[in-house]
Each structure stands twice: as structure tokens, then as C-alpha cells.
Amino acid sequence: DDFADEPRYHNRRVESLDRWQQLLEACYHREVSHPVFLALRDTVRRHNIPIGPLKDLLTAFRMDLNKHRYGTFRELRHYCRHSANPVGRLVLYIHDHQSPDLQRYSDEICSALQIANFLQDLSVDVPRGRCYLPEEDLVHFGVTREDLLARRHTRAFKDLMAFSVARVRAMFLRGRPLIRAVSPGLSMELDATWRGGMAILQRIEELDYEVLDFRPTLEKVDVAGIAVRSLFSFGRRFLRGEV
């Protein structure tokens, strides 16, 4: 990820990503000496992790070099398929979960987390020329890029944000069955992550969608509440014999 974002790689980002792509391929087919890929080789062998999710991440890093706007929600989901979903799939593989159904649930949660983060970061991304609100949505709701740059919280912008939040919340809900289908330790971690993503959406709503000049965050008490609710949820399932 540093290759795509860090200034010190500015003139050699593509070259650096190409080199890591070569090392990744080598890691799966022959001996390597690079310490990162030595460790990776051991992990992928132990958990039978395919190369696909790792190559997808490198594809996402390449996309980050040039693409900062998306015409459609489908395009945005395509980006998430490479940037976010592989992370969830790798976590499942490391915990020895390889079911395609679980991967589909994981994809919904990971994409939802990514897009929720985009909504959360509008006040940071827009001034930097990055806009992860699909162009088709801006047009549909009548929001212009000038509105975004001027930080205008118009009725149209708030309607767009309400629509976007509802869409992401639906994605979180579609992925929710994953939490009850994985091993107990992972289940608790996923539950807390899921609740954290949902809490960000709620915070955006509480701010009446005025997020162009303020980045919504969770307070310590919010994080503590999420941890407690996740623990109680796990406890109830344990007492019912569900884990």
C-alpha cells in the first residue's frame, strides 16, 4: 500500500509494484530470499492460501495510482473487489474457512467497510481530488463537484448521503450471517468490526450528513460499547450452545 501512497516512492511506484508482483509469483513457484516473502511462503503453504487474493491487492494498489473517481456504483464495487474483499478472504483462509458461501458474506462486509470509510473520509478526500461518490449518484441527486469542493451541505447532498448510507447498511446486513458461521475467536473479532462499521454509518446520520468539513469518528466510549455488546452477544450464543 505504501508504494501507491507514500511520497518516497513517487517516481518508482509502478517499478516497485512490478517487483513485488515478481516476488509474489516466485513465492508460489520457487524458493525466495526476501524476508517478507519467506514468511508469506510459510503462511500460504500452511493454510493453503491461493495466490488470487494477493494478486488482487496488488491490482488495487495499481488502481490507486491513477483512478480516484468512479462513474458507477458497479465500478466502485469492482475496486472494492480488489482492495477490500481479498483482506477478508485472507482472514478466512488463515482461520481455515474456505467455503464459497462464507467468502460471499465476507465480501459484503469488507466492501461495506471500505465504502463506509469513503463516506467517512469525504472531508479529507475531496480537497485532494479524490471522490468515491459515484458520478451516476451525483447526477441523479443533482450534486455537483463544485458543491463538494465548496463544502455545501445542500438538501440534494444530504439526500445522496442518506441513500449511500442506506445502501452500505444493506451490505453490512447481507454479510451478517458470516459472524455466526466462523470459529468462536474470529466470530467475536468480526462482530466488533461489523458493529464498528455500522456505528460509523449511525454517526454520519447523527451529524445530519454534514461530513464535508468534518470527519466523523467514534469516541472511546463508543468503542468500549461496541466491545461490550460483542462480548454479550457472544456470551448469549455460548449459553444457547450456538458456539
Secondary structure, DSSP 8 states (H G I E B T S, - for coil): -HHHH-GGGTTSHHHHHHHHHHHHHHHHHS----HHHHHHHHHHHHHT--SHHHHHHHHHHHHHHH--B-SSHHHHHHHHHHHTHHHHHHHHHHTT---HHHHHHHHHHHHHHHHHHHHHTHHHHGGGT-B-S-HHHHHHHT--HHHHHTT---HHHHHHHHHHHHHHHHHHHHHTTHHHHS-HHHHHHHHHHHHHHHHHHHHHHHTTT--SS------HHHHHHHHHHHHHHHHHHHHTT--
